[in-house]
Amino acid sequence: MANEYLKKIERFRILVTGRANAGKTTILQRVCNSTGKPEIFDGKGNKIDSDVVQGTLTRGYHNIQHELVFQSNPGFVFHDSCGFEAGSTQQFDQMKHFVADHAVTTRVNERIHAIWFCIPMTDSHRTVTAAEQKFFNECDTGHVPVIVLVTKVDALYLMAIRELLDGGLTIAEAKARAAEKQGELLEKWLGYVKHELEMCKFPPKGYISLQKMHQEDADCTPLMECTANVLNEEGLQKLLISTQQASIGICVKYAVNK
């Protein structure tokens, strides 16, 4: 049955959502081994003029119905919602309706298979706001798993330096211990995020922290593994693993385990 279902699905489709300026586009570029912008199509497969699209993206506008496809890996289709904050009811409702429709549509090639919810550590003092609580309490994604991506973890490095300096260390001593302190801060904030979201009505299925995504050779293997692990259908796991380009090791691992 899984094989028959898989034959009908042409591409792996992901909704990327969360707060504004969370580094979503950069993550998609790394996943697809690209440094360029994606091609954008409307819901009917028609390519949209890139100049028009880039103009709206510069102003922070995203049409969640648009399909983002990187030519370096056209097996992935991404949908990017507006970064919604507490109080942005219209944007939240648009995203909620999109999820409800694309999670259960009978048009299997339009279904979303996973949701990446981005929370940046540049706002570590407000990791879980009313916006996150609203999403995880009100947005029932059904069988579509939501993975929280803790992004821009590198921002914690400067926070670590500041805390060490405030603790009386010299600059040299602070730099020597900064990586360790950054790890402690990440563990602290990730633990807080998990604690808060696990109390919600529809908690995430997985969590992953992403570092050094600004580097072109950033490793997306952990993100691919985390996403594959929470998929509830073996056919979708195989589709994701065969589509991703992050690691041949993942392909070998799943081939052995299955």
PyMOL commands that set and color helices and strands:
alter all, ss='L'
color gray80, all
select helices_A, chain A and resi 2-7+24-31+50-58+89-104+108-110+121-126+130-138+155-166+171-198+221-230+234-243+248-257
alter helices_A, ss='H'
color red, helices_A
select strands_A, chain A and resi 12-18+39-41+67-69+76-80+114-120+146-151+206-209
alter strands_A, ss='S'
color yellow, strands_A
deselect
rebuild
show_as cartoon
